[in-house]
Amino acid sequence: MRKQKRQKFSEIKAGLDDAESLIRKMDLEARSLQPNVKAVLLAKLREYKSDLNNLKSEHKRLASANSNQAARDDLLESGMADAMSVSANQRGRLMMSTERLNESSDRIKESRRTMRETEELGVSILQDLHQQRQSLLHANDTVFLLLKVPYRHHLLTGKFEGKDEKEINEERRKKEQVKEIKMLF
């Protein structure tokens, strides 16, 4: 029975360590996102960190209580108290500890599920941002080509297709704006 308890405590400790590692990875990834998305995700991560710290405290408390309980059980088993009351007390404490342990396991599972959902949301947001970037780059190229065509015609023919100097200056200004936009990307 004690081996099973120790094994459960070890499994929970490993789960808590895994959860902490995942939260660190999510934190690093969230910090590399756009500010409006980053703020939302970092707020969620703070909640997860708080939940994880609560779970760690609960685990530590239960582990400590379990070791104290094991020491008490050893004393009781050696003849310090009535065998029947010892058995009933042990059974009651064991049931309470098992219940707490199961509740902690459920909270860890729920935390993992929430972390997976958050990670999936982050991936989806990154994909959307990538698509938006591609659209902007395509639009930029299209605008550049539209502004560039009349200018090429002028170079080939020496004529501006009836455009006056004001229109020519406007085209040059647009071309410079396009260069500035390209520099941003």
PyMOL CGO cylinders between C-alpha atoms (Angstrom):
from pymol import cmd
from pymol.cgo import CYLINDER

trace = [
    CYLINDER, 0.00, 0.00, 0.00, 2.82, 2.40, 0.87, 0.3, 1, 1, 1, 1, 1, 1,
    CYLINDER, 2.82, 2.40, 0.87, 4.59, 1.58, -2.37, 0.3, 1, 1, 1, 1, 1, 1,
    CYLINDER, 4.59, 1.58, -2.37, 1.46, 2.48, -4.30, 0.3, 1, 1, 1, 1, 1, 1,
    CYLINDER, 1.46, 2.48, -4.30, 1.19, 5.75, -2.42, 0.3, 1, 1, 1, 1, 1, 1,
    CYLINDER, 1.19, 5.75, -2.42, 4.83, 6.59, -3.03, 0.3, 1, 1, 1, 1, 1, 1,
    CYLINDER, 4.83, 6.59, -3.03, 4.39, 5.71, -6.70, 0.3, 1, 1, 1, 1, 1, 1,
    CYLINDER, 4.39, 5.71, -6.70, 1.32, 7.97, -6.95, 0.3, 1, 1, 1, 1, 1, 1,
    CYLINDER, 1.32, 7.97, -6.95, 3.21, 10.80, -5.28, 0.3, 1, 1, 1, 1, 1, 1,
    CYLINDER, 3.21, 10.80, -5.28, 6.09, 10.30, -7.73, 0.3, 1, 1, 1, 1, 1, 1,
    CYLINDER, 6.09, 10.30, -7.73, 3.70, 10.31, -10.69, 0.3, 1, 1, 1, 1, 1, 1,
    CYLINDER, 3.70, 10.31, -10.69, 2.08, 13.52, -9.48, 0.3, 1, 1, 1, 1, 1, 1,
    CYLINDER, 2.08, 13.52, -9.48, 5.50, 15.13, -8.94, 0.3, 1, 1, 1, 1, 1, 1,
    CYLINDER, 5.50, 15.13, -8.94, 6.50, 14.17, -12.50, 0.3, 1, 1, 1, 1, 1, 1,
    CYLINDER, 6.50, 14.17, -12.50, 3.22, 15.59, -13.79, 0.3, 1, 1, 1, 1, 1, 1,
    CYLINDER, 3.22, 15.59, -13.79, 3.80, 18.85, -11.94, 0.3, 1, 1, 1, 1, 1, 1,
    CYLINDER, 3.80, 18.85, -11.94, 7.33, 19.08, -13.36, 0.3, 1, 1, 1, 1, 1, 1,
    CYLINDER, 7.33, 19.08, -13.36, 5.99, 18.44, -16.88, 0.3, 1, 1, 1, 1, 1, 1,
    CYLINDER, 5.99, 18.44, -16.88, 3.32, 21.10, -16.41, 0.3, 1, 1, 1, 1, 1, 1,
    CYLINDER, 3.32, 21.10, -16.41, 5.94, 23.60, -15.24, 0.3, 1, 1, 1, 1, 1, 1,
    CYLINDER, 5.94, 23.60, -15.24, 8.09, 22.86, -18.28, 0.3, 1, 1, 1, 1, 1, 1,
    CYLINDER, 8.09, 22.86, -18.28, 5.14, 23.33, -20.63, 0.3, 1, 1, 1, 1, 1, 1,
    CYLINDER, 5.14, 23.33, -20.63, 4.21, 26.62, -19.00, 0.3, 1, 1, 1, 1, 1, 1,
    CYLINDER, 4.21, 26.62, -19.00, 7.80, 27.87, -19.44, 0.3, 1, 1, 1, 1, 1, 1,
    CYLINDER, 7.80, 27.87, -19.44, 7.74, 26.92, -23.12, 0.3, 1, 1, 1, 1, 1, 1,
    CYLINDER, 7.74, 26.92, -23.12, 4.36, 28.59, -23.62, 0.3, 1, 1, 1, 1, 1, 1,
    CYLINDER, 4.36, 28.59, -23.62, 5.68, 31.70, -21.85, 0.3, 1, 1, 1, 1, 1, 1,
    CYLINDER, 5.68, 31.70, -21.85, 8.66, 31.92, -24.22, 0.3, 1, 1, 1, 1, 1, 1,
    CYLINDER, 8.66, 31.92, -24.22, 6.44, 31.45, -27.26, 0.3, 1, 1, 1, 1, 1, 1,
    CYLINDER, 6.44, 31.45, -27.26, 3.86, 33.97, -26.06, 0.3, 1, 1, 1, 1, 1, 1,
    CYLINDER, 3.86, 33.97, -26.06, 6.56, 36.62, -25.55, 0.3, 1, 1, 1, 1, 1, 1,
    CYLINDER, 6.56, 36.62, -25.55, 7.48, 36.40, -29.23, 0.3, 1, 1, 1, 1, 1, 1,
    CYLINDER, 7.48, 36.40, -29.23, 3.97, 37.27, -30.46, 0.3, 1, 1, 1, 1, 1, 1,
    CYLINDER, 3.97, 37.27, -30.46, 2.35, 40.58, -31.35, 0.3, 1, 1, 1, 1, 1, 1,
    CYLINDER, 2.35, 40.58, -31.35, 1.67, 42.81, -28.30, 0.3, 1, 1, 1, 1, 1, 1,
    CYLINDER, 1.67, 42.81, -28.30, -2.14, 42.53, -28.45, 0.3, 1, 1, 1, 1, 1, 1,
    CYLINDER, -2.14, 42.53, -28.45, -2.01, 38.70, -28.53, 0.3, 1, 1, 1, 1, 1, 1,
    CYLINDER, -2.01, 38.70, -28.53, 0.93, 38.52, -26.12, 0.3, 1, 1, 1, 1, 1, 1,
    CYLINDER, 0.93, 38.52, -26.12, -0.92, 40.38, -23.36, 0.3, 1, 1, 1, 1, 1, 1,
    CYLINDER, -0.92, 40.38, -23.36, -3.88, 37.98, -23.42, 0.3, 1, 1, 1, 1, 1, 1,
    CYLINDER, -3.88, 37.98, -23.42, -1.71, 34.87, -23.45, 0.3, 1, 1, 1, 1, 1, 1,
    CYLINDER, -1.71, 34.87, -23.45, 0.62, 36.12, -20.71, 0.3, 1, 1, 1, 1, 1, 1,
    CYLINDER, 0.62, 36.12, -20.71, -2.39, 36.84, -18.48, 0.3, 1, 1, 1, 1, 1, 1,
    CYLINDER, -2.39, 36.84, -18.48, -3.60, 33.26, -19.01, 0.3, 1, 1, 1, 1, 1, 1,
    CYLINDER, -3.60, 33.26, -19.01, -0.11, 31.94, -18.28, 0.3, 1, 1, 1, 1, 1, 1,
    CYLINDER, -0.11, 31.94, -18.28, -0.02, 33.84, -14.98, 0.3, 1, 1, 1, 1, 1, 1,
    CYLINDER, -0.02, 33.84, -14.98, -3.25, 32.05, -14.01, 0.3, 1, 1, 1, 1, 1, 1,
    CYLINDER, -3.25, 32.05, -14.01, -1.73, 28.71, -14.96, 0.3, 1, 1, 1, 1, 1, 1,
    CYLINDER, -1.73, 28.71, -14.96, 1.42, 29.45, -12.98, 0.3, 1, 1, 1, 1, 1, 1,
    CYLINDER, 1.42, 29.45, -12.98, -0.70, 30.34, -9.96, 0.3, 1, 1, 1, 1, 1, 1,
    CYLINDER, -0.70, 30.34, -9.96, -2.73, 27.14, -10.30, 0.3, 1, 1, 1, 1, 1, 1,
    CYLINDER, -2.73, 27.14, -10.30, 0.45, 25.10, -10.68, 0.3, 1, 1, 1, 1, 1, 1,
    CYLINDER, 0.45, 25.10, -10.68, 2.00, 26.69, -7.58, 0.3, 1, 1, 1, 1, 1, 1,
    CYLINDER, 2.00, 26.69, -7.58, -1.17, 25.86, -5.62, 0.3, 1, 1, 1, 1, 1, 1,
    CYLINDER, -1.17, 25.86, -5.62, -0.97, 22.27, -6.81, 0.3, 1, 1, 1, 1, 1, 1,
    CYLINDER, -0.97, 22.27, -6.81, 2.71, 22.07, -5.84, 0.3, 1, 1, 1, 1, 1, 1,
    CYLINDER, 2.71, 22.07, -5.84, 1.91, 23.38, -2.36, 0.3, 1, 1, 1, 1, 1, 1,
    CYLINDER, 1.91, 23.38, -2.36, -0.90, 20.86, -1.98, 0.3, 1, 1, 1, 1, 1, 1,
    CYLINDER, -0.90, 20.86, -1.98, 1.39, 18.05, -3.17, 0.3, 1, 1, 1, 1, 1, 1,
    CYLINDER, 1.39, 18.05, -3.17, 4.12, 19.09, -0.74, 0.3, 1, 1, 1, 1, 1, 1,
    CYLINDER, 4.12, 19.09, -0.74, 1.62, 19.27, 2.12, 0.3, 1, 1, 1, 1, 1, 1,
    CYLINDER, 1.62, 19.27, 2.12, 0.23, 15.84, 1.29, 0.3, 1, 1, 1, 1, 1, 1,
    CYLINDER, 0.23, 15.84, 1.29, 3.70, 14.35, 0.90, 0.3, 1, 1, 1, 1, 1, 1,
    CYLINDER, 3.70, 14.35, 0.90, 4.73, 15.76, 4.26, 0.3, 1, 1, 1, 1, 1, 1,
    CYLINDER, 4.73, 15.76, 4.26, 1.55, 14.52, 5.88, 0.3, 1, 1, 1, 1, 1, 1,
    CYLINDER, 1.55, 14.52, 5.88, 2.12, 11.15, 4.27, 0.3, 1, 1, 1, 1, 1, 1,
    CYLINDER, 2.12, 11.15, 4.27, 5.63, 10.84, 5.69, 0.3, 1, 1, 1, 1, 1, 1,
    CYLINDER, 5.63, 10.84, 5.69, 4.39, 11.94, 9.13, 0.3, 1, 1, 1, 1, 1, 1,
    CYLINDER, 4.39, 11.94, 9.13, 1.55, 9.48, 8.81, 0.3, 1, 1, 1, 1, 1, 1,
    CYLINDER, 1.55, 9.48, 8.81, 3.97, 6.69, 7.91, 0.3, 1, 1, 1, 1, 1, 1,
    CYLINDER, 3.97, 6.69, 7.91, 6.03, 7.41, 11.03, 0.3, 1, 1, 1, 1, 1, 1,
    CYLINDER, 6.03, 7.41, 11.03, 2.88, 7.40, 13.18, 0.3, 1, 1, 1, 1, 1, 1,
    CYLINDER, 2.88, 7.40, 13.18, 1.71, 4.20, 11.58, 0.3, 1, 1, 1, 1, 1, 1,
    CYLINDER, 1.71, 4.20, 11.58, 5.04, 2.54, 12.39, 0.3, 1, 1, 1, 1, 1, 1,
    CYLINDER, 5.04, 2.54, 12.39, 4.73, 3.54, 16.03, 0.3, 1, 1, 1, 1, 1, 1,
    CYLINDER, 4.73, 3.54, 16.03, 1.14, 2.38, 16.22, 0.3, 1, 1, 1, 1, 1, 1,
    CYLINDER, 1.14, 2.38, 16.22, 1.95, -0.93, 14.58, 0.3, 1, 1, 1, 1, 1, 1,
    CYLINDER, 1.95, -0.93, 14.58, 4.71, -1.58, 17.10, 0.3, 1, 1, 1, 1, 1, 1,
    CYLINDER, 4.71, -1.58, 17.10, 2.16, -1.83, 19.88, 0.3, 1, 1, 1, 1, 1, 1,
    CYLINDER, 2.16, -1.83, 19.88, 1.80, 1.76, 21.08, 0.3, 1, 1, 1, 1, 1, 1,
    CYLINDER, 1.80, 1.76, 21.08, -1.99, 1.77, 20.59, 0.3, 1, 1, 1, 1, 1, 1,
    CYLINDER, -1.99, 1.77, 20.59, -4.93, -0.52, 20.24, 0.3, 1, 1, 1, 1, 1, 1,
    CYLINDER, -4.93, -0.52, 20.24, -4.75, -2.54, 17.00, 0.3, 1, 1, 1, 1, 1, 1,
    CYLINDER, -4.75, -2.54, 17.00, -8.40, -2.06, 16.07, 0.3, 1, 1, 1, 1, 1, 1,
    CYLINDER, -8.40, -2.06, 16.07, -8.45, 1.71, 16.50, 0.3, 1, 1, 1, 1, 1, 1,
    CYLINDER, -8.45, 1.71, 16.50, -5.13, 1.96, 14.66, 0.3, 1, 1, 1, 1, 1, 1,
    CYLINDER, -5.13, 1.96, 14.66, -6.58, 0.06, 11.73, 0.3, 1, 1, 1, 1, 1, 1,
    CYLINDER, -6.58, 0.06, 11.73, -9.71, 2.23, 11.62, 0.3, 1, 1, 1, 1, 1, 1,
    CYLINDER, -9.71, 2.23, 11.62, -7.68, 5.43, 11.94, 0.3, 1, 1, 1, 1, 1, 1,
    CYLINDER, -7.68, 5.43, 11.94, -5.28, 4.32, 9.26, 0.3, 1, 1, 1, 1, 1, 1,
    CYLINDER, -5.28, 4.32, 9.26, -8.10, 3.39, 6.95, 0.3, 1, 1, 1, 1, 1, 1,
    CYLINDER, -8.10, 3.39, 6.95, -9.79, 6.76, 7.49, 0.3, 1, 1, 1, 1, 1, 1,
    CYLINDER, -9.79, 6.76, 7.49, -6.61, 8.73, 6.92, 0.3, 1, 1, 1, 1, 1, 1,
    CYLINDER, -6.61, 8.73, 6.92, -5.73, 6.61, 3.93, 0.3, 1, 1, 1, 1, 1, 1,
    CYLINDER, -5.73, 6.61, 3.93, -9.13, 7.24, 2.38, 0.3, 1, 1, 1, 1, 1, 1,
    CYLINDER, -9.13, 7.24, 2.38, -8.79, 10.98, 2.96, 0.3, 1, 1, 1, 1, 1, 1,
    CYLINDER, -8.79, 10.98, 2.96, -5.28, 11.02, 1.52, 0.3, 1, 1, 1, 1, 1, 1,
    CYLINDER, -5.28, 11.02, 1.52, -6.37, 8.98, -1.48, 0.3, 1, 1, 1, 1, 1, 1,
    CYLINDER, -6.37, 8.98, -1.48, -9.27, 11.34, -2.08, 0.3, 1, 1, 1, 1, 1, 1,
    CYLINDER, -9.27, 11.34, -2.08, -6.98, 14.39, -1.92, 0.3, 1, 1, 1, 1, 1, 1,
    CYLINDER, -6.98, 14.39, -1.92, -4.51, 12.67, -4.20, 0.3, 1, 1, 1, 1, 1, 1,
    CYLINDER, -4.51, 12.67, -4.20, -7.24, 11.91, -6.74, 0.3, 1, 1, 1, 1, 1, 1,
    CYLINDER, -7.24, 11.91, -6.74, -8.46, 15.50, -6.60, 0.3, 1, 1, 1, 1, 1, 1,
    CYLINDER, -8.46, 15.50, -6.60, -4.91, 16.74, -7.21, 0.3, 1, 1, 1, 1, 1, 1,
    CYLINDER, -4.91, 16.74, -7.21, -4.55, 14.36, -10.14, 0.3, 1, 1, 1, 1, 1, 1,
    CYLINDER, -4.55, 14.36, -10.14, -7.80, 15.65, -11.62, 0.3, 1, 1, 1, 1, 1, 1,
    CYLINDER, -7.80, 15.65, -11.62, -6.62, 19.25, -11.27, 0.3, 1, 1, 1, 1, 1, 1,
    CYLINDER, -6.62, 19.25, -11.27, -3.34, 18.40, -12.98, 0.3, 1, 1, 1, 1, 1, 1,
    CYLINDER, -3.34, 18.40, -12.98, -5.20, 16.70, -15.84, 0.3, 1, 1, 1, 1, 1, 1,
    CYLINDER, -5.20, 16.70, -15.84, -7.44, 19.74, -16.22, 0.3, 1, 1, 1, 1, 1, 1,
    CYLINDER, -7.44, 19.74, -16.22, -4.40, 22.04, -16.22, 0.3, 1, 1, 1, 1, 1, 1,
    CYLINDER, -4.40, 22.04, -16.22, -2.75, 19.95, -18.92, 0.3, 1, 1, 1, 1, 1, 1,
    CYLINDER, -2.75, 19.95, -18.92, -5.91, 20.06, -21.03, 0.3, 1, 1, 1, 1, 1, 1,
    CYLINDER, -5.91, 20.06, -21.03, -6.08, 23.83, -20.66, 0.3, 1, 1, 1, 1, 1, 1,
    CYLINDER, -6.08, 23.83, -20.66, -2.40, 24.16, -21.60, 0.3, 1, 1, 1, 1, 1, 1,
    CYLINDER, -2.40, 24.16, -21.60, -2.95, 22.06, -24.73, 0.3, 1, 1, 1, 1, 1, 1,
    CYLINDER, -2.95, 22.06, -24.73, -5.91, 24.21, -25.73, 0.3, 1, 1, 1, 1, 1, 1,
    CYLINDER, -5.91, 24.21, -25.73, -3.87, 27.37, -25.19, 0.3, 1, 1, 1, 1, 1, 1,
    CYLINDER, -3.87, 27.37, -25.19, -1.00, 25.97, -27.23, 0.3, 1, 1, 1, 1, 1, 1,
    CYLINDER, -1.00, 25.97, -27.23, -3.40, 25.09, -30.05, 0.3, 1, 1, 1, 1, 1, 1,
    CYLINDER, -3.40, 25.09, -30.05, -4.82, 28.62, -29.91, 0.3, 1, 1, 1, 1, 1, 1,
    CYLINDER, -4.82, 28.62, -29.91, -1.31, 30.07, -30.12, 0.3, 1, 1, 1, 1, 1, 1,
    CYLINDER, -1.31, 30.07, -30.12, -0.49, 27.94, -33.16, 0.3, 1, 1, 1, 1, 1, 1,
    CYLINDER, -0.49, 27.94, -33.16, -3.72, 29.02, -34.83, 0.3, 1, 1, 1, 1, 1, 1,
    CYLINDER, -3.72, 29.02, -34.83, -2.94, 32.69, -34.15, 0.3, 1, 1, 1, 1, 1, 1,
    CYLINDER, -2.94, 32.69, -34.15, 0.56, 32.30, -35.58, 0.3, 1, 1, 1, 1, 1, 1,
    CYLINDER, 0.56, 32.30, -35.58, -0.86, 30.70, -38.73, 0.3, 1, 1, 1, 1, 1, 1,
    CYLINDER, -0.86, 30.70, -38.73, -3.38, 33.54, -39.13, 0.3, 1, 1, 1, 1, 1, 1,
    CYLINDER, -3.38, 33.54, -39.13, -0.63, 36.12, -38.71, 0.3, 1, 1, 1, 1, 1, 1,
    CYLINDER, -0.63, 36.12, -38.71, 1.48, 34.35, -41.33, 0.3, 1, 1, 1, 1, 1, 1,
    CYLINDER, 1.48, 34.35, -41.33, -1.43, 34.40, -43.81, 0.3, 1, 1, 1, 1, 1, 1,
    CYLINDER, -1.43, 34.40, -43.81, -2.05, 38.09, -43.14, 0.3, 1, 1, 1, 1, 1, 1,
    CYLINDER, -2.05, 38.09, -43.14, 1.63, 38.84, -43.71, 0.3, 1, 1, 1, 1, 1, 1,
    CYLINDER, 1.63, 38.84, -43.71, 1.55, 36.98, -47.03, 0.3, 1, 1, 1, 1, 1, 1,
    CYLINDER, 1.55, 36.98, -47.03, -1.54, 38.95, -48.09, 0.3, 1, 1, 1, 1, 1, 1,
    CYLINDER, -1.54, 38.95, -48.09, 0.14, 42.24, -47.21, 0.3, 1, 1, 1, 1, 1, 1,
    CYLINDER, 0.14, 42.24, -47.21, 3.28, 41.32, -49.12, 0.3, 1, 1, 1, 1, 1, 1,
    CYLINDER, 3.28, 41.32, -49.12, 1.21, 40.34, -52.16, 0.3, 1, 1, 1, 1, 1, 1,
    CYLINDER, 1.21, 40.34, -52.16, -0.77, 43.61, -51.98, 0.3, 1, 1, 1, 1, 1, 1,
    CYLINDER, -0.77, 43.61, -51.98, 2.48, 45.54, -51.69, 0.3, 1, 1, 1, 1, 1, 1,
    CYLINDER, 2.48, 45.54, -51.69, 3.91, 43.83, -54.78, 0.3, 1, 1, 1, 1, 1, 1,
    CYLINDER, 3.91, 43.83, -54.78, 0.70, 44.52, -56.72, 0.3, 1, 1, 1, 1, 1, 1,
    CYLINDER, 0.70, 44.52, -56.72, 0.75, 48.22, -55.82, 0.3, 1, 1, 1, 1, 1, 1,
    CYLINDER, 0.75, 48.22, -55.82, 4.40, 48.45, -56.75, 0.3, 1, 1, 1, 1, 1, 1,
    CYLINDER, 4.40, 48.45, -56.75, 3.75, 46.86, -60.15, 0.3, 1, 1, 1, 1, 1, 1,
    CYLINDER, 3.75, 46.86, -60.15, 0.77, 49.14, -60.82, 0.3, 1, 1, 1, 1, 1, 1,
    CYLINDER, 0.77, 49.14, -60.82, 2.86, 52.21, -60.10, 0.3, 1, 1, 1, 1, 1, 1,
    CYLINDER, 2.86, 52.21, -60.10, 5.83, 50.92, -62.04, 0.3, 1, 1, 1, 1, 1, 1,
    CYLINDER, 5.83, 50.92, -62.04, 4.06, 50.17, -65.39, 0.3, 1, 1, 1, 1, 1, 1,
    CYLINDER, 4.06, 50.17, -65.39, 3.42, 53.80, -66.53, 0.3, 1, 1, 1, 1, 1, 1,
    CYLINDER, 3.42, 53.80, -66.53, 6.96, 54.76, -65.61, 0.3, 1, 1, 1, 1, 1, 1,
    CYLINDER, 6.96, 54.76, -65.61, 8.40, 51.96, -67.76, 0.3, 1, 1, 1, 1, 1, 1,
    CYLINDER, 8.40, 51.96, -67.76, 6.25, 53.07, -70.68, 0.3, 1, 1, 1, 1, 1, 1,
    CYLINDER, 6.25, 53.07, -70.68, 7.73, 56.55, -70.34, 0.3, 1, 1, 1, 1, 1, 1,
    CYLINDER, 7.73, 56.55, -70.34, 11.26, 55.16, -70.41, 0.3, 1, 1, 1, 1, 1, 1,
    CYLINDER, 11.26, 55.16, -70.41, 10.57, 53.20, -73.59, 0.3, 1, 1, 1, 1, 1, 1,
    CYLINDER, 10.57, 53.20, -73.59, 8.63, 55.83, -75.52, 0.3, 1, 1, 1, 1, 1, 1,
    CYLINDER, 8.63, 55.83, -75.52, 9.74, 59.09, -73.98, 0.3, 1, 1, 1, 1, 1, 1,
    CYLINDER, 9.74, 59.09, -73.98, 6.06, 60.01, -73.63, 0.3, 1, 1, 1, 1, 1, 1,
    CYLINDER, 6.06, 60.01, -73.63, 3.90, 60.18, -70.57, 0.3, 1, 1, 1, 1, 1, 1,
    CYLINDER, 3.90, 60.18, -70.57, 0.65, 59.17, -72.32, 0.3, 1, 1, 1, 1, 1, 1,
    CYLINDER, 0.65, 59.17, -72.32, -0.72, 62.67, -72.11, 0.3, 1, 1, 1, 1, 1, 1,
    CYLINDER, -0.72, 62.67, -72.11, 0.10, 63.09, -68.44, 0.3, 1, 1, 1, 1, 1, 1,
    CYLINDER, 0.10, 63.09, -68.44, 1.07, 66.46, -67.19, 0.3, 1, 1, 1, 1, 1, 1,
    CYLINDER, 1.07, 66.46, -67.19, 3.89, 67.24, -64.82, 0.3, 1, 1, 1, 1, 1, 1,
    CYLINDER, 3.89, 67.24, -64.82, 1.60, 67.12, -61.79, 0.3, 1, 1, 1, 1, 1, 1,
    CYLINDER, 1.60, 67.12, -61.79, 0.58, 63.51, -62.54, 0.3, 1, 1, 1, 1, 1, 1,
    CYLINDER, 0.58, 63.51, -62.54, 4.21, 62.55, -63.12, 0.3, 1, 1, 1, 1, 1, 1,
    CYLINDER, 4.21, 62.55, -63.12, 5.20, 64.01, -59.75, 0.3, 1, 1, 1, 1, 1, 1,
    CYLINDER, 5.20, 64.01, -59.75, 2.30, 62.17, -58.09, 0.3, 1, 1, 1, 1, 1, 1,
    CYLINDER, 2.30, 62.17, -58.09, 3.50, 58.87, -59.58, 0.3, 1, 1, 1, 1, 1, 1,
    CYLINDER, 3.50, 58.87, -59.58, 7.01, 59.52, -58.30, 0.3, 1, 1, 1, 1, 1, 1,
    CYLINDER, 7.01, 59.52, -58.30, 5.62, 60.28, -54.84, 0.3, 1, 1, 1, 1, 1, 1,
    CYLINDER, 5.62, 60.28, -54.84, 3.66, 57.00, -54.87, 0.3, 1, 1, 1, 1, 1, 1,
    CYLINDER, 3.66, 57.00, -54.87, 6.74, 55.13, -55.96, 0.3, 1, 1, 1, 1, 1, 1,
    CYLINDER, 6.74, 55.13, -55.96, 8.69, 56.56, -53.02, 0.3, 1, 1, 1, 1, 1, 1,
    CYLINDER, 8.69, 56.56, -53.02, 5.85, 55.56, -50.67, 0.3, 1, 1, 1, 1, 1, 1,
    CYLINDER, 5.85, 55.56, -50.67, 5.99, 52.03, -52.00, 0.3, 1, 1, 1, 1, 1, 1,
    CYLINDER, 5.99, 52.03, -52.00, 9.73, 51.92, -51.32, 0.3, 1, 1, 1, 1, 1, 1,
    CYLINDER, 9.73, 51.92, -51.32, 9.09, 53.07, -47.76, 0.3, 1, 1, 1, 1, 1, 1,
    CYLINDER, 9.09, 53.07, -47.76, 6.44, 50.39, -47.32, 0.3, 1, 1, 1, 1, 1, 1,
    CYLINDER, 6.44, 50.39, -47.32, 8.81, 47.72, -48.64, 0.3, 1, 1, 1, 1, 1, 1,
    CYLINDER, 8.81, 47.72, -48.64, 11.44, 48.85, -46.17, 0.3, 1, 1, 1, 1, 1, 1,
    CYLINDER, 11.44, 48.85, -46.17, 8.96, 48.12, -43.36, 0.3, 1, 1, 1, 1, 1, 1,
    CYLINDER, 8.96, 48.12, -43.36, 8.78, 44.47, -44.44, 0.3, 1, 1, 1, 1, 1, 1,
]
cmd.load_cgo(trace, "trace")
